[in-house]
Amino acid sequence: MYKYKIIIYWSSEDEAFIAEVPELLGCMAHGSTPEDALKNAKEAIQLWIDTAKEFGDVIPEPKGNKLILA
């Protein structure tokens, strides 16, 4: 399972929840509920990675969130 950040928000224009994967250029999905958008985004991530592998493109590593203690 990949651990990319997924941002989900409501789009009035599309009348759907949108799920964006900022670390994978152009990777996004939508759904009628946040859960549907998340499920579809996970499928989109896999398709994005499969396509990148097919064409020999670089696949970014998930950045994750870092905790900085001072």
Secondary structure, 3 states (H helix, E strand, C coil): CCCCCCEEEEECCCCEEEEECCCCCCCEEEECCHHHHHHHHHHHHHHHHHHHHHHCCCCCCCCCCCCCCC
